Every structure is written in C-alpha cells, then in structure tokens.
Amino acid sequence: MKKRYRRRLLIFFLVGFAAMNAVAFFHAWRFTHFANEPGQRSPNPEQLSSGQKLCLLLTGIRNPKPQNGPKPGFPVETVTINSPNGPLEAWYATPDSSQARGTVALFHGYTSSKSHLTHEAGYFRRLGYNVLLADQAGNGNSAGFRTTVGYREADDVAAIFHWLQDSAKSSGSPLLGRGAGGEVILYGVSMGAVAVLRAEAELGIRPTANILECPYGNMRQTAYNRFASMHVPGFPMADLLVFWGGVQNGFWAFGLNAEHYASQIHTPTLLLWGTADPRVTRAETDAIFAHLAGPKARHDFPGVGHEPYWHRYPADWEQQTRAFLSR
C-alpha cells in the first residue's frame, strides 16, 4: 500500500513539474517574441485585477511588435545600420549649432521604440550634440520579432557605436569616438541600459560616457520582481521562465547580470533611478552603482516608478544630465 502511494505521489509530482515547465515555456516565448499583429499589449502586472491575473496565466501576455509614434519635431535623417540581429532603423539629427560636441546614441527599453526617446534626444540636441535614436532588434521598424531583454540587444549597441565611429572617420565630421575627434555618450533606459553595460563589458566598445536609467540587476531578479508586482509567489515559476527564455533564444539567461557587467565598466557613468520603481529594486541599483569601476555619479528621483524621470522632474532630470556631461 505504501509503495503504491509513493508511486502515485511520484507520478503526481512529475505531472505537476511537467505542467509547470509547459506553462513556463509558453510564457517565456510570449515574453521574448512579439506578435506580427496590431493591438494593445497586456497592461503592466501591477495594474491587473485578480481575474485578469488568472486570465493572463491561462492565455499569456498580448505582446504585439512595438511601433513608432510620430517623428521628432526637429529634422531627422532615417538611416539603416547593420547588426548581427538584422538591419536596424535609426533617426539621426544634428544640432542647430554648426559644431557638434559629439553624439548621444539613445537605446529604449523593453516593448518600446525609438520614438519614445524623442524628448530626451531633443534636450541633448539643444545641448549641442548630434543624436541617434535606434529601434533595437525586433522593435519598431528594425528587423525581427524577438527580444532578449538586453542580451542580444548589446550587439545592436556595439553595431551602432561602430557605425558612428566609421561615419566619423569617413566623413571627417566630429561625430564621435576616441581617436575620431569627438565624444560618444550612450544613453540607455532599462533594457537599453543593460544592453549598454553588456556591450562594454563583453563586446569591448569604449564610449566617452554613459547615462543609464533604471537598469535591472539581473534577469532572475527581474523575473521575481515581476511576480512580486502581481503579489504572486515567484518560486519556482520565475526560475523556469528565465531558464526557458534563455533556451529558446540561445543564451544562458541566468548570466544576464548588469551587476557583474558593471564591475568591468571604467567609462564615466551617471546612474538614475526612481525610488518607487516596482521593476528595479534599490538593492539592485545599489549593487550596480557599487560595482561600477570608473568615475560615477548617481541620482534618485523620489516617488517615481519605472517611467521617464523627466515626466515628473523635468528641471531636475535636465540639471543632472547637463551637469554630468559638463564634466
């Protein structure tokens, strides 16, 4: 009798484990692959009711490919840049002044596009910089329908950095790059910030400076934060999501770790964070800042979540970025 009971218990455990893996595999695919169809994406997890959370568990998130909004109010040239992930579309603009101080390349977050950074780009342009806003692979008008939340996007960052360097050398203009007579500043938000860190730590690019908004500490913690924002226990589904997301996209997702990348970053870096961010914790931000190996500065925006800081603190955001760049 005990033997039969143990066998049934083992079968129940194996069936349950297989079911959890099947659900995790399904959700990991939805998180990392955009649908080629119009429509609204699923709301942020903290905005869902109990019934909506159950529906989300059964059906998965709606994740259509992010689209661009209107072009900026300033003149831009649309350029195509080749990346290992496929052709990337970017907007490039020069400042009104005849001599640019350098170039700021801007990289958006998860389920976003370059049009979401036109305000920031406009401010950098007013400071006298060329600006380049890029759709990372799978987003906007760039090739593909896949996102790896910062891992393969680092290849996009490196490709754009080298494109700017090559353009500066061939045209003789002061676009950017050490050795090319100008500055390169990389500006990344959330996923874009993690992509910048990995591009420097593992792909060897050397910009003049970084401005990073709310990079997450590591992929595992990010998955747990998402469950916490839904008030749902993370174990073991968060770990299974990270595992299958990496398997589906050909990399070890547990190794996607901005805290580790930061220890290899000697570039002067400004780290920005909102104190009410449900996606990126204070502990993650503290760890990234502590590990940054080069000159660094940090500013926290009180009461702000995972959102553009200039929405709530426009003057403070401008002052922090301007003061950092003036150094």
N, C-alpha and C positions, 0 to 999 in steps of 0.2 A: 504493500500500500504506500509506504513512504517512497519507494523507488518510483512508483507511478506518479506520485505527487511531485517529486523533484523533476521528473521528465516533463510534466505539464508546465511546471514553473519555468523550466529552461526554454521550452517552446514559446511560452508567453513572452519571456524576456527577449528572445531572438526576433519574434514577430514585431514586438514593440520597437526594438532597436532598428530593424529594417524599415519600419514605417517612419520613424523619426528621420532616418537618413534620406528616405524618399522625399519627405516634406522639405528637408533642408536643401536637397539637390534642386528641387523645383524653385524654391525661393531664391537660392543663390543665383540661378540662371536669370530669374526676373530682375534681380538687383544689378546684374552685370551686363545685361543685354537689353537694348532699347527696342521697342516695337516700331515697325515701319508703318505706323498708322497715326492719324491725328487724334487729339483728345487731351483731356486733362490728366496729369499724373495723380497718383494717390496722395491724399493730404499727409502732412507730417505726422508721425506717430503720436505725438503729444496732443494732437487735435482730434483724435479718434474717440468715439464712444465705445462702450463695451461691445455693442453689437457690431460696430464697424471693425473692431479688432478681430472678432471671430470671423467675420466675412473675409478680412484680409488674410487670415491664417488659411482659409479654405481656398481662396481664389488667387492669392498672390497680389503683389502691387501692380497697379497700372503704371507703366513706365514708357510712354512714347518718347521717341527721339527728341531731345530738346531743340527748339527752334529759336532763331534770332528774331529780335524785335527790330524796330527802326534803326537805321544808321545814325551815327552821332550827328550833332548839329554842326560840327566842324568838318572840313573836307577830308575825305579818306580815299586811299587807293586800295582796291581789293587785290591781294596777292595770294599766290598758291605756293606753299612750301612743302617739299617732300620730306616725309617722316617714315621711319620703319613701319609705322602703323597705317601708312597711306597718305594721300595728299591732304594737307591742312589748309583751310581758308583763313586768311587773316586780313585785318584792316590796318593800314599803315598811314600815319599822318605826321606831318612836320609842324613845328610851332610857327607862330607868326613872325618871330624874330628870325633874322637871316642866318644866325649862327646857333645851332643847337648845342646844348650842353652834353648831350648823349642821347640814349634811347632807353625808355622804360617799356619792357615787354610784360604784358598782363595775362595771367592764366586764371581761368574761372574755376568754380567748384563743381561738385557732383550735380548732375542733372541741370546744367546751366549752359550758357553760351557767351560768346564774346560781347554781345550787346548788353549784357548785364553789368559790364565794367566801363561803360562809356562815360559815366560821371567821373570816375577815378582817372580815366585816361584824359579827360578834358582838363582836370586840375594839373596833372603832370605836364600837359602841353602848355598850359598857362605859365608854368614854372620855367619853360624854355626847353623842354625835352621833346624829341621825337617819341611817338608812341606806336606800339604794335599790339593789337588785340587779336588773340588767336582762338579759334574753335579747336579744342583738343579732340583727339580722335573719337569718333562716334557721336560727337555733339555738333549741333548747328549744321553748317554746310561742309564740314570735314567728312572724310570717308569713314565708312563703317557704322556699326550699330552696337559696339561693345565698349564698356568702360571697365577699368581695373582699379578705379578709385585712387590712382596715384602711381601705380607701379609702371605700367607701360606708358602712361602719360609723361613719365620722366624722359622717355625717348623723344616725345614731342618738344619738351622744353629744350633738350640738347640740340635737336634739329633746328629749332628757331634761333637759338643762340648762335650756332654755326652759320646759319643763313645770314644773320645780321653781320657777323664778322666778315663773311665773304663779300657781302654787298658793300661794306665799308671799304674793303681793300680794292675792289674792282672799280668803284666809282670815285674813290678818293674823298668821299664825304665823311664828316666826323660822326658816323652813326654810333659806333661803339667798339668795345673790345680792347683789352690791354694789348698794346702793340699796334693798334689801329688808330690811335689818336683820340679816342672818345671814351665815354662811360657806358656801361651796361648795367641797368638795375632790373632785377627780376621781381615782379610783384605777383604773389600767389595768394589765392583765397581757398582755405580748407583743402580740398583735394589738390588744387593747383599749388598750394604751399608745400604739401608733401611731395608732389612731383618735382618741385624746385629743389628740395632738400636731397632727394634721391639722385637727381641729375648731377648735382655737385659731388655728393659722396661717392657714387658708384660709376658715374659716366664721365667724370673728370672735367666738367666745364668750370670756368673761373670768372664769374661776373664781377663787377665792381662792388655791388651791394645787393642785399635782399630786403624786401619788405614783405613780411609774412603775416597774414591774418588767419587766426584760429586753425593752425594745422593740428590734426589729431595725433595722439601719441603713438598708437599702433593699431593695426587692423582688428586685433582681437578685442582690445578695449573699446574700440568704436562699435563693434557688434554688441557688446554688453551694454554700452550706453544707449543704444537704440532700444534694446529690450527694457532698460530701466525707464526710458521716457514713456513707454507704454504701460509701466507698472506691471511687468510680466517677468518672472524669473528667467535669467539668461542661460543658466546651465541646464542641459548640455547643448541646446539648440544654437546658441551663439557660436560655440566652437565648431559645430558641424557646418554652420553656414560659412564660416571662414575657410574651413577645410575644403568644402566642395567648390566654393567660389574660386579658390586657387587652382584646384584640379581642372575645373572647366576652362580656365584661362591660361594654364600652363606655367604657373609660378607658385612658390611657397608663400601663401598669403600671411602666415604667421611671422614671416620675416620682413613684412612691410612695416617698418618701425622707424618713425621720424625721430624718436629719442636717440636711437643708435646712429642714424644719419647725422644728427646734429653734432655728435662728437667729432665728426670729420669735416665740419664746416668752419673754415677760417675766414670766410667772407664777412665783412661787417653786416650785421643783420638787425633789423628792427622787428620785434615780435609784438603783435597786437592781439588782444583777447577781450571778450565780453564776459563779465562776471556772472551773468545769468545764462550762460551757454549750456543747454542740455546735452549737446553732442560732444563737446570737448570740455573735460574737467579741468579744474585748477591744478590738480596733481599732474596731469599730462603736460599742461603748459609750463608748470614749474620745472618739470624734468627736461623738457626740450630746451628751455632757456638755460638751465644749469649746464647742460651738455654742450651748448654752442661753444666752439673752441676759439673763435675770433672775437673782435670787438663787437659789442652787442648792446642793445637798448630794448626796453620793454615798456609798454603802456597798457593798462587795463581800463576798459570802459564800463563804468558802474551800471548794473541793471540791464545790460544789453545781451541778447541771445545770439544765436547763430545767424547773423544777419549783417548787412553792411553797416559799419560803425558810423559812417557819415550821415546816415538817416537820422540818428538821434543826437549826435555830437559833431555837426559839420565843421565848426570852427576848431574844435579840439583835434579832430582827425587831420585837418589841413595843417595845423600847427605842428603836430607830431611828425608827420611825413616831411614837411618843409624843413624843420629843424634837423632831422636825421640826414636829409640829403645835403644840407648846407655843410655838414662836417666832411 
